[in-house]
Each structure stands twice: as C-alpha cells, then as structure tokens.
C-alpha cells in the first residue's frame, strides 16, 4: 500500500472510531465544508485577504484565520472542522491557512479526497522579501531581539531551513499541488499587484469564486495594511476571532522591513531563490513582477 493510502486509511479509521458517518472523508451536508482554500504564501498578503473576504456578503470565512486542519494530523474530527462553517448555508465557504502551501503529497491527496472540487488561492511575494519578513518575525520579534543582535550565521541557518525556504519555493509548491488539482482550480496573484491595484486582485478572485462583483469598496479594508496583532494558535478556542492591527494607510505606503536587510543576507537569499524565480517566469511571463 502506498504512503497516500496508508495516511488516508489511518485517518479514516480515526474518524470511524469516533462514530462519525463519513463517506470518503466527506460530510454528507456539503454546505459545511470549504469551497475554497487560501493556501499561502505566508507573509504575502493572506491576512489582508482574510479581512477583505470577511466583508463580502456572499462569502463565509471563519473570523479565526489559520485553522490548520490539514496540517495538524487531523487531530480534530471532520465534523469538528465543519463546525467552523456552521451558519454558512447558501454562501461560498472558505478558509485561510498559509501553512497548507507546504503540505506533503500525501496530505494534499487527502485534501483532494475530502474536497475534490475545492478552489485554491495562492498569493506570491518576492521570495527574498517574504523570507526576510518571516525571519524577522521568528528570530527578532518573537525573540524580543534587535535585528543587529542576530548574526549572519543565525540568519543563514534559518533562511536555508525547510521552514523558511519551502514557503518561498513557489514553483515547487505549485507543482506539488498541481499533481492533485487541475490548474484551472487555482487563482494566483502577486503581492506587488495587491500593493498597486488591490481592487483588481479582489475582483479577479471574486470572479474565480463565482460571487458577485463589487462596485463600491468603502466597506472593504482594501487599501489598508492589516496585520495580525497576535499569533495564530491553531484550532483551539473555537469560534473566537483573532485580533488585528489595521493601519490607516495603503499597502504601497507601508515601510518594508526589507530596507533593514543586511547586504550579506540579501545576497544569500537571491542565490537561494534564483532558480525558483526563473521557473516562475517561464510560467507567468509578463504577468510576473521582476523580483531578482
């Protein structure tokens, strides 16, 4: 039996032991499972997107961002997962968990078996800036340290790790997911476009999801920088939302932490991501910003 089947059978048995009536892992009431997943990338605008999705009256996403269902070894039952979407009948249902971008092949196949018709949303940011933003969060902000206190060796160890590199290797992420889902399932966008023309990005996404277009954007934080005020903690505290800091400024005016990046770190990251960016250029061509 292949690894996918082993993974699937183990998790299905877990659900069945809990007495849940699952058919190929899908709850019979389809209204309570997602129609779309935002799978990443981390530090590429997913918090901004989540806050804007909350404002569309034909879309339901939980107030809590990052449910981490498919990357948590399914510790919560499928019925427990579906409870996050209760009350969403008649709406297009989704959730936003950037960590899904680095799921294994076995776990992506499990997503396909549970949600065979799901649509996928993937935002991409210059991988050098994305990696640096994550590193600053992990090593400096959460460690309560100044950037200058961290050695090049410590930056390099983190940035080369799968925790960092895997999240910015977009060509590999797309290739892995497209083994299991048709390319037509995907909506992709670039952080640069969110900065320059956020309404167009949202309009394209809403068309992909099959919901009404928006003409009046005053109710959407479309040109505001939205960032989590607290870290996501997984699937506990069901139904509770996260705290967010909303800055009264447009994304293009936000000062980027990339301006604080040491030259040695920038050279390292440019070298790490060159091949991946070249592969993306072959796919997106003129649609893609010039990153490196």
One Martini backbone bead per residue (centre of mass of N, CA, C, O) as a GRO file, in nm:
protein
  292
    1UNK     BB    1   0.096   0.036   0.022
    2UNK     BB    2   0.079   0.351  -0.008
    3UNK     BB    3   0.121   0.645   0.165
    4UNK     BB    4  -0.155   0.762   0.102
    5UNK     BB    5  -0.323   0.520   0.196
    6UNK     BB    6  -0.217   0.509   0.483
    7UNK     BB    7  -0.309   0.788   0.566
    8UNK     BB    8  -0.605   0.758   0.499
    9UNK     BB    9  -0.676   0.504   0.671
   10UNK     BB   10  -0.594   0.613   0.946
   11UNK     BB   11  -0.792   0.861   0.948
   12UNK     BB   12  -1.054   0.712   0.893
   13UNK     BB   13  -1.047   0.533   1.145
   14UNK     BB   14  -1.061   0.764   1.346
   15UNK     BB   15  -1.341   0.862   1.268
   16UNK     BB   16  -1.494   0.588   1.305
   17UNK     BB   17  -1.434   0.557   1.610
   18UNK     BB   18  -1.619   0.827   1.660
   19UNK     BB   19  -1.893   0.772   1.490
   20UNK     BB   20  -1.863   0.875   1.197
   21UNK     BB   21  -2.038   0.954   0.896
   22UNK     BB   22  -1.819   0.867   0.648
   23UNK     BB   23  -1.756   0.950   0.296
   24UNK     BB   24  -1.457   0.987   0.203
   25UNK     BB   25  -1.444   1.223   0.431
   26UNK     BB   26  -1.744   1.331   0.379
   27UNK     BB   27  -1.983   1.527   0.447
   28UNK     BB   28  -2.304   1.525   0.348
   29UNK     BB   29  -2.304   1.824   0.427
   30UNK     BB   30  -2.159   2.045   0.208
   31UNK     BB   31  -2.201   2.331   0.349
   32UNK     BB   32  -1.958   2.248   0.583
   33UNK     BB   33  -1.746   2.292   0.350
   34UNK     BB   34  -1.510   2.398   0.153
   35UNK     BB   35  -1.467   2.578  -0.163
   36UNK     BB   36  -1.204   2.723  -0.039
   37UNK     BB   37  -0.840   2.777  -0.037
   38UNK     BB   38  -0.589   2.946   0.139
   39UNK     BB   39  -0.234   2.845   0.098
   40UNK     BB   40  -0.098   3.131   0.035
   41UNK     BB   41   0.157   3.297   0.138
   42UNK     BB   42   0.350   3.367   0.372
   43UNK     BB   43   0.386   3.704   0.375
   44UNK     BB   44   0.156   3.779   0.108
   45UNK     BB   45  -0.155   3.880   0.215
   46UNK     BB   46  -0.359   3.695   0.388
   47UNK     BB   47  -0.474   3.891   0.599
   48UNK     BB   48  -0.593   4.092   0.406
   49UNK     BB   49  -0.775   3.888   0.263
   50UNK     BB   50  -0.942   3.792   0.501
   51UNK     BB   51  -1.069   4.072   0.569
   52UNK     BB   52  -1.211   4.098   0.287
   53UNK     BB   53  -1.381   3.838   0.290
   54UNK     BB   54  -1.560   3.924   0.538
   55UNK     BB   55  -1.716   4.159   0.352
   56UNK     BB   56  -1.861   3.944   0.186
   57UNK     BB   57  -2.201   3.838   0.150
   58UNK     BB   58  -2.114   3.553  -0.025
   59UNK     BB   59  -1.901   3.500   0.205
   60UNK     BB   60  -1.743   3.239   0.412
   61UNK     BB   61  -1.536   3.308   0.693
   62UNK     BB   62  -1.372   3.273   0.956
   63UNK     BB   63  -1.258   3.476   1.196
   64UNK     BB   64  -1.052   3.262   1.210
   65UNK     BB   65  -0.733   3.234   1.131
   66UNK     BB   66  -0.592   2.949   1.084
   67UNK     BB   67  -0.686   2.622   1.131
   68UNK     BB   68  -0.493   2.370   1.062
   69UNK     BB   69  -0.617   2.095   0.967
   70UNK     BB   70  -0.419   1.957   0.736
   71UNK     BB   71  -0.148   2.022   0.943
   72UNK     BB   72  -0.259   1.838   1.224
   73UNK     BB   73  -0.337   1.533   1.183
   74UNK     BB   74  -0.641   1.547   1.240
   75UNK     BB   75  -0.726   1.598   1.551
   76UNK     BB   76  -0.974   1.692   1.432
   77UNK     BB   77  -1.262   1.634   1.327
   78UNK     BB   78  -1.460   1.675   1.060
   79UNK     BB   79  -1.698   1.784   1.220
   80UNK     BB   80  -1.534   1.998   1.372
   81UNK     BB   81  -1.451   2.151   1.119
   82UNK     BB   82  -1.745   2.214   1.015
   83UNK     BB   83  -1.824   2.405   1.255
   84UNK     BB   84  -1.681   2.663   1.140
   85UNK     BB   85  -1.936   2.668   0.903
   86UNK     BB   86  -2.166   2.744   1.051
   87UNK     BB   87  -2.410   2.940   0.889
   88UNK     BB   88  -2.324   2.913   0.554
   89UNK     BB   89  -2.568   2.885   0.402
   90UNK     BB   90  -2.542   2.993   0.060
   91UNK     BB   91  -2.234   3.015   0.071
   92UNK     BB   92  -1.909   3.079   0.015
   93UNK     BB   93  -1.654   2.867   0.135
   94UNK     BB   94  -1.369   2.943   0.355
   95UNK     BB   95  -1.003   2.933   0.411
   96UNK     BB   96  -0.696   3.050   0.597
   97UNK     BB   97  -0.379   2.861   0.537
   98UNK     BB   98  -0.050   2.895   0.461
   99UNK     BB   99   0.062   2.604   0.546
  100UNK     BB  100  -0.056   2.442   0.299
  101UNK     BB  101   0.181   2.488   0.096
  102UNK     BB  102   0.362   2.250   0.271
  103UNK     BB  103   0.235   2.007   0.197
  104UNK     BB  104   0.218   1.698   0.131
  105UNK     BB  105   0.121   1.471  -0.091
  106UNK     BB  106  -0.059   1.311   0.102
  107UNK     BB  107  -0.222   1.560   0.209
  108UNK     BB  108  -0.326   1.661  -0.064
  109UNK     BB  109  -0.482   1.404  -0.131
  110UNK     BB  110  -0.672   1.435   0.109
  111UNK     BB  111  -0.798   1.695   0.019
  112UNK     BB  112  -0.914   1.580  -0.246
  113UNK     BB  113  -1.101   1.363  -0.111
  114UNK     BB  114  -1.266   1.574   0.059
  115UNK     BB  115  -1.209   1.825  -0.178
  116UNK     BB  116  -1.245   1.786  -0.508
  117UNK     BB  117  -1.375   2.103  -0.577
  118UNK     BB  118  -1.169   2.285  -0.483
  119UNK     BB  119  -1.046   2.600  -0.445
  120UNK     BB  120  -0.738   2.789  -0.510
  121UNK     BB  121  -0.523   3.015  -0.320
  122UNK     BB  122  -0.224   3.209  -0.436
  123UNK     BB  123   0.020   3.404  -0.289
  124UNK     BB  124   0.292   3.622  -0.410
  125UNK     BB  125   0.624   3.705  -0.308
  126UNK     BB  126   0.906   3.812  -0.285
  127UNK     BB  127   1.115   3.576  -0.152
  128UNK     BB  128   1.310   3.762  -0.008
  129UNK     BB  129   1.102   3.930   0.156
  130UNK     BB  130   0.949   3.696   0.281
  131UNK     BB  131   1.184   3.562   0.435
  132UNK     BB  132   1.262   3.810   0.601
  133UNK     BB  133   0.993   3.853   0.746
  134UNK     BB  134   0.992   3.579   0.888
  135UNK     BB  135   1.267   3.606   1.033
  136UNK     BB  136   1.196   3.853   1.200
  137UNK     BB  137   0.965   3.721   1.351
  138UNK     BB  138   1.118   3.466   1.468
  139UNK     BB  139   1.400   3.604   1.574
  140UNK     BB  140   1.308   3.892   1.677
  141UNK     BB  141   1.017   3.940   1.777
  142UNK     BB  142   0.985   3.665   1.944
  143UNK     BB  143   1.285   3.721   2.082
  144UNK     BB  144   1.332   4.018   2.159
  145UNK     BB  145   1.513   4.139   1.914
  146UNK     BB  146   1.752   4.279   1.737
  147UNK     BB  147   1.878   4.265   1.429
  148UNK     BB  148   2.182   4.330   1.518
  149UNK     BB  149   2.198   4.067   1.719
  150UNK     BB  150   2.206   3.894   1.460
  151UNK     BB  151   2.365   3.667   1.295
  152UNK     BB  152   2.440   3.543   0.995
  153UNK     BB  153   2.432   3.243   1.077
  154UNK     BB  154   2.141   3.251   1.186
  155UNK     BB  155   2.000   3.346   0.939
  156UNK     BB  156   2.101   3.120   0.744
  157UNK     BB  157   1.983   2.877   0.891
  158UNK     BB  158   1.689   2.962   0.864
  159UNK     BB  159   1.672   3.028   0.547
  160UNK     BB  160   1.758   2.717   0.470
  161UNK     BB  161   1.521   2.607   0.584
  162UNK     BB  162   1.220   2.455   0.534
  163UNK     BB  163   1.052   2.668   0.688
  164UNK     BB  164   1.142   2.882   0.471
  165UNK     BB  165   1.205   2.782   0.179
  166UNK     BB  166   0.936   2.623   0.126
  167UNK     BB  167   0.752   2.896   0.123
  168UNK     BB  168   0.926   3.029  -0.143
  169UNK     BB  169   0.891   2.772  -0.340
  170UNK     BB  170   0.660   2.814  -0.568
  171UNK     BB  171   0.705   2.608  -0.796
  172UNK     BB  172   0.687   2.360  -0.606
  173UNK     BB  173   0.411   2.410  -0.488
  174UNK     BB  174   0.251   2.403  -0.753
  175UNK     BB  175   0.344   2.126  -0.850
  176UNK     BB  176   0.233   1.962  -0.612
  177UNK     BB  177  -0.071   2.049  -0.635
  178UNK     BB  178  -0.093   1.973  -0.956
  179UNK     BB  179  -0.107   1.661  -0.907
  180UNK     BB  180  -0.425   1.696  -0.776
  181UNK     BB  181  -0.488   1.969  -0.933
  182UNK     BB  182  -0.614   2.167  -1.144
  183UNK     BB  183  -0.520   2.469  -1.271
  184UNK     BB  184  -0.820   2.586  -1.274
  185UNK     BB  185  -0.839   2.599  -0.949
  186UNK     BB  186  -0.657   2.850  -0.965
  187UNK     BB  187  -0.558   3.144  -0.779
  188UNK     BB  188  -0.327   3.397  -0.872
  189UNK     BB  189  -0.104   3.631  -0.696
  190UNK     BB  190   0.059   3.943  -0.639
  191UNK     BB  191   0.179   4.160  -0.410
  192UNK     BB  192   0.226   4.394  -0.607
  193UNK     BB  193  -0.080   4.412  -0.688
  194UNK     BB  194  -0.188   4.475  -0.409
  195UNK     BB  195  -0.037   4.746  -0.388
  196UNK     BB  196  -0.146   4.877  -0.673
  197UNK     BB  197  -0.436   4.678  -0.730
  198UNK     BB  198  -0.654   4.548  -0.518
  199UNK     BB  199  -0.929   4.549  -0.663
  200UNK     BB  200  -0.844   4.361  -0.899
  201UNK     BB  201  -0.774   4.116  -0.730
  202UNK     BB  202  -1.054   4.077  -0.600
  203UNK     BB  203  -1.218   4.060  -0.861
  204UNK     BB  204  -1.079   3.804  -0.967
  205UNK     BB  205  -1.152   3.625  -0.728
  206UNK     BB  206  -1.462   3.654  -0.735
  207UNK     BB  207  -1.488   3.528  -1.013
  208UNK     BB  208  -1.362   3.251  -0.938
  209UNK     BB  209  -1.592   3.203  -0.703
  210UNK     BB  210  -1.883   3.317  -0.802
  211UNK     BB  211  -1.924   3.613  -0.716
  212UNK     BB  212  -1.999   3.914  -0.675
  213UNK     BB  213  -1.935   4.212  -0.767
  214UNK     BB  214  -1.756   4.517  -0.688
  215UNK     BB  215  -1.816   4.879  -0.672
  216UNK     BB  216  -1.808   4.929  -0.355
  217UNK     BB  217  -1.520   4.972  -0.120
  218UNK     BB  218  -1.576   5.103   0.171
  219UNK     BB  219  -1.619   4.816   0.337
  220UNK     BB  220  -1.321   4.768   0.256
  221UNK     BB  221  -0.969   4.699   0.343
  222UNK     BB  222  -0.809   4.741   0.061
  223UNK     BB  223  -0.609   5.011   0.160
  224UNK     BB  224  -0.511   4.838   0.408
  225UNK     BB  225  -0.308   4.747   0.666
  226UNK     BB  226  -0.302   4.404   0.769
  227UNK     BB  227  -0.226   4.268   1.099
  228UNK     BB  228  -0.140   4.064   1.328
  229UNK     BB  229  -0.147   4.090   1.689
  230UNK     BB  230  -0.157   3.776   1.689
  231UNK     BB  231  -0.097   3.457   1.700
  232UNK     BB  232  -0.160   3.169   1.573
  233UNK     BB  233  -0.316   2.863   1.751
  234UNK     BB  234  -0.514   2.712   1.572
  235UNK     BB  235  -0.804   2.497   1.691
  236UNK     BB  236  -0.876   2.661   1.920
  237UNK     BB  237  -1.116   2.850   2.028
  238UNK     BB  238  -1.391   2.823   1.910
  239UNK     BB  239  -1.504   3.112   1.726
  240UNK     BB  240  -1.262   3.281   1.771
  241UNK     BB  241  -1.098   3.558   1.708
  242UNK     BB  242  -0.869   3.774   1.595
  243UNK     BB  243  -0.631   4.011   1.626
  244UNK     BB  244  -0.607   4.338   1.463
  245UNK     BB  245  -0.403   4.556   1.275
  246UNK     BB  246  -0.507   4.875   1.146
  247UNK     BB  247  -0.384   5.073   0.894
  248UNK     BB  248  -0.408   5.412   0.770
  249UNK     BB  249  -0.303   5.269   0.486
  250UNK     BB  250  -0.145   5.187   0.212
  251UNK     BB  251   0.055   4.939   0.099
  252UNK     BB  252   0.258   5.130  -0.065
  253UNK     BB  253   0.335   5.298   0.220
  254UNK     BB  254   0.477   5.077   0.349
  255UNK     BB  255   0.738   4.996   0.543
  256UNK     BB  256   0.993   4.788   0.478
  257UNK     BB  257   1.205   4.547   0.619
  258UNK     BB  258   1.403   4.525   0.372
  259UNK     BB  259   1.569   4.789   0.447
  260UNK     BB  260   1.716   4.609   0.694
  261UNK     BB  261   1.876   4.430   0.511
  262UNK     BB  262   2.147   4.272   0.478
  263UNK     BB  263   2.354   4.218   0.220
  264UNK     BB  264   2.428   3.922   0.287
  265UNK     BB  265   2.132   3.823   0.292
  266UNK     BB  266   2.047   3.905   0.007
  267UNK     BB  267   2.251   3.730  -0.142
  268UNK     BB  268   2.158   3.461  -0.032
  269UNK     BB  269   1.857   3.475  -0.129
  270UNK     BB  270   1.907   3.515  -0.429
  271UNK     BB  271   2.047   3.242  -0.464
  272UNK     BB  272   1.822   3.053  -0.355
  273UNK     BB  273   1.579   3.176  -0.570
  274UNK     BB  274   1.655   3.186  -0.869
  275UNK     BB  275   1.538   2.922  -0.995
  276UNK     BB  276   1.244   2.962  -0.905
  277UNK     BB  277   1.198   3.232  -1.052
  278UNK     BB  278   1.257   3.128  -1.335
  279UNK     BB  279   1.019   2.928  -1.340
  280UNK     BB  280   0.797   3.140  -1.308
  281UNK     BB  281   0.858   3.300  -1.566
  282UNK     BB  282   0.779   3.068  -1.759
  283UNK     BB  283   0.475   3.083  -1.668
  284UNK     BB  284   0.398   3.414  -1.636
  285UNK     BB  285   0.579   3.625  -1.737
  286UNK     BB  286   0.435   3.936  -1.769
  287UNK     BB  287   0.273   3.897  -1.492
  288UNK     BB  288   0.550   3.915  -1.360
  289UNK     BB  289   0.758   4.037  -1.160
  290UNK     BB  290   1.072   4.188  -1.095
  291UNK     BB  291   1.269   4.053  -0.844
  292UNK     BB  292   1.597   3.982  -0.937
   0.00000   0.00000   0.00000
